[in-house]
Amino acid sequence: MRGRKSKEQTLVQTIVILIRNTTWRCGKLEKSIVKHLHKRHENFGKPGMSIRDIMRKLDLTGKKKDECIDAIKRLEKRNIVKILPL
């Protein structure tokens, strides 16, 4: 249990960068993450955003936080976003 908690803490303190703006075969949460990152970058903002800020902007609490982290991992696996440690 202790190892999982520390891994979650380090994952929350990472930066997510949008590589491609595609949501083909993505779920609802994944689409909202990509849409939010694209809108932020489209308005001349920074290309990256921390996972904590993404969860705060999408108003995710409880089990939804774990689902958000899993969705970001799936997006990274599909080369849509890149996760960089802080």
Residue pairs with C-beta under 8 A, 6 or more apart in sequence:
8 69
10 85
11 51
11 69
12 50
12 51
12 52
12 55
12 69
13 50
13 51
13 52
13 85
13 86
14 50
14 51
14 83
14 84
14 85
14 86
15 48
15 49
15 50
15 83
15 84
15 85
15 86
16 33
16 37
16 48
16 49
16 50
16 51
16 54
16 72
16 81
16 82
16 83
16 84
17 37
17 47
17 48
17 81
17 82
17 84
18 34
18 37
18 38
18 41
18 47
18 80
18 81
19 79
19 80
19 81
19 82
20 79
20 80
21 34
21 38
22 34
22 80
23 30
23 31
23 34
23 35
26 34
26 75
26 80
27 71
29 67
29 68
29 71
30 71
30 74
30 75
32 58
33 54
33 58
33 68
33 71
33 72
33 75
33 81
34 75
34 80
34 81
36 49
36 54
36 57
36 58
37 47
37 49
37 54
37 81
40 46
40 49
41 47
48 84
50 86
51 68
51 69
51 72
54 68
54 72
55 65
55 68
58 68
60 67
60 68
72 81
72 83
73 83
75 81
76 82
76 83
